[in-house]
Every structure is written in structure tokens, then in C-alpha cells.
Amino acid sequence: MSVTLRRATLADIDALLELEALFPGDQMSRRSLRAFIANPRADFLVAEIRGELLGNLLLLSRAGRRSARIYSVIVDPASRGLGIAQELVTAAEAAARQRRCTTVTLEVRADNAAARGLYRKLGYITDHHLPAYYDDGADGLRLSHDLHADPEPADG
């Protein structure tokens, strides 16, 4: 199965809300989704297989800053193991490079072993432990990845 990545559009909002609903307690609203889709400093990516939206990633950057932040990554639990999250993160890093960023940061639940393993594999390191970071009291970790540590993709 081939994963197609593209920028989110307003037509995706209902499908994005369905993905958000899979993670109660930490959901973006319709209004927030619309704002991020329209934000010129946001790279809101979606992943599809055969036209079905199965994941998304929101990367935020600020003008004049050399760091971008992965704000959110969601993959439908029924579609995990297909490499969707890795493709989304890799695409976000490419978008960060296009914005002349040198670092990507993110926060992850300390108890999310699968996500932590993926980020470790992709070169992310733990910068800070964040006690009781999430609404349910779970600890978080702030991770970062130096984009200069990766080889630049060849043009062509």
C-alpha cells in the first residue's frame, strides 16, 4: 500500500476531526483546525491510503526562528505499523529545511514507547523531562533533532 502525503485543506476538516476524536482529552477543535490550515507558518500534512485519511502532522514555525515544532502527530490506531508516522515526520523535516530551520522539536508522552522508539530511530534526542505535562498528569519529554546531522537530500 502506498501512502500519499499532501497539505491539509478545508475539505479535510471532518476527517481530521474523526482522527482527533480517537484521542479524547487532547483534541483540536474545528476552529483550530481551520486556523492551522490557513496559517502560512504551519505545515499541516495529511497521509492517505486509497483516498482515506489515516494520519496527520502539524509543524509550526515562526518567522526568523531556526527551530520548527511538531505540534501534533496522529495516526489512526488501526493503521499503525504501516510507516505512516515515519513518512509524516520525514516530510515535516523536509518542510522545516525549506523554511531554513536547523532544528525540529516536539513533546511526547513519556509512556508512549512506540512514538519514542520512532523518534529515537529518526535521530531525536531527549532535551527535557516534563513532569505532569499532560492534562491527565502523565509526564512528557521534549525531544529535538538537529537537521544538520542528516545528509541533505540530493536534487533531482
C-alpha positions in Angstrom: 0.0 0.0 0.0 1.3 3.4 -1.0 0.9 6.3 1.4 0.2 9.7 -0.2 1.2 12.8 1.7 -0.2 16.2 1.0 -1.1 19.5 2.6 -4.4 19.5 4.6 -7.3 21.5 3.1 -10.6 22.8 4.5 -12.3 19.8 2.8 -10.3 17.5 5.2 -11.7 19.0 8.4 -14.4 16.4 9.0 -11.8 13.6 8.6 -9.3 15.4 10.8 -12.0 15.8 13.5 -12.6 12.0 13.3 -8.9 11.4 13.9 -8.9 13.9 16.7 -11.8 12.1 18.3 -9.6 9.0 18.6 -7.6 10.8 21.3 -10.1 12.2 23.9 -8.8 14.9 26.2 -6.3 16.3 23.7 -8.3 17.3 20.7 -8.2 20.3 18.4 -11.4 22.0 17.6 -12.9 22.6 14.2 -11.9 26.3 14.6 -8.3 25.4 15.5 -8.0 23.1 12.5 -9.3 25.8 10.2 -6.9 28.3 11.6 -3.9 26.0 11.3 -4.8 25.0 7.7 -4.9 28.7 6.8 -1.7 29.7 8.8 1.2 30.4 6.4 3.7 29.4 9.1 2.1 26.0 9.5 2.7 22.9 7.5 -0.3 20.7 8.1 0.2 17.4 6.4 -2.2 14.5 5.9 -1.5 10.9 5.0 -3.9 8.9 2.8 -4.1 5.4 1.6 -6.5 4.9 -1.3 -8.1 8.3 -0.5 -8.8 7.5 3.1 -7.2 10.0 5.6 -5.3 7.9 8.1 -2.9 10.4 9.7 -1.8 13.9 10.0 1.1 16.0 11.3 1.2 19.7 12.2 4.5 21.5 12.0 4.7 25.1 13.3 7.5 27.6 12.7 8.0 31.3 13.3 9.5 33.9 11.0 13.1 34.5 11.9 13.4 31.4 14.1 15.7 28.5 13.2 13.6 25.9 15.1 10.3 24.3 14.0 8.0 22.4 16.3 6.0 19.3 15.6 2.8 20.3 17.4 0.8 17.2 16.7 1.0 13.7 15.1 -1.9 11.4 14.8 -2.2 8.0 13.1 -5.3 6.0 13.1 -4.6 3.2 15.6 -5.9 0.6 13.0 -3.3 1.8 10.6 -0.2 1.8 12.8 2.7 -0.3 11.7 2.4 0.9 8.0 5.1 3.6 8.3 2.7 6.5 8.2 4.1 8.3 11.2 7.7 8.0 9.9 6.7 9.3 6.5 4.9 12.3 8.1 7.9 13.1 10.3 10.3 12.8 7.4 8.1 15.1 5.3 7.9 17.6 8.2 11.6 17.7 8.5 11.9 18.4 4.8 9.4 21.3 5.2 11.4 22.6 8.1 14.5 22.6 6.0 12.6 24.5 3.3 11.8 27.1 5.9 15.6 27.3 6.7 15.1 25.7 10.1 18.0 23.8 11.6 16.2 22.0 14.4 12.8 20.3 14.9 11.4 19.9 18.4 8.4 18.1 19.8 6.8 16.9 23.0 5.9 13.2 23.5 4.3 11.3 26.4 7.0 9.6 28.4 4.8 6.4 28.4 4.4 6.3 24.6 7.2 3.7 23.9 6.2 3.3 20.3 6.5 7.0 19.5 9.7 7.4 21.5 11.2 4.5 19.6 10.3 6.1 16.2 11.7 9.4 17.2 14.9 7.8 18.5 15.3 5.9 15.2 14.9 9.2 13.4 17.7 10.9 15.4 15.7 12.8 18.1 17.2 13.2 21.5 15.6 14.0 24.8 16.3 17.6 25.9 14.0 17.9 29.0 11.8 15.7 31.2 8.4 17.4 31.7 6.8 16.2 34.9 2.9 16.1 34.8 3.0 17.8 31.4 -0.3 16.3 30.1 -3.8 17.0 31.3 -4.1 13.5 32.8 -0.9 14.1 34.8 1.3 12.0 32.6 4.9 13.0 32.2 6.2 14.3 28.9 9.6 14.6 27.2 10.8 17.4 25.0 12.8 16.0 22.1 14.9 17.7 19.4 16.5 16.8 16.2 19.4 18.6 14.6 18.6 18.7 10.9 22.3 19.3 10.1 23.0 15.8 11.4 21.1 14.4 8.4 22.6 14.3 4.9 20.9 16.8 2.6 18.7 15.2 0.0 20.1 15.3 -3.5 18.3 17.5 -6.0 16.7 15.8 -8.9 
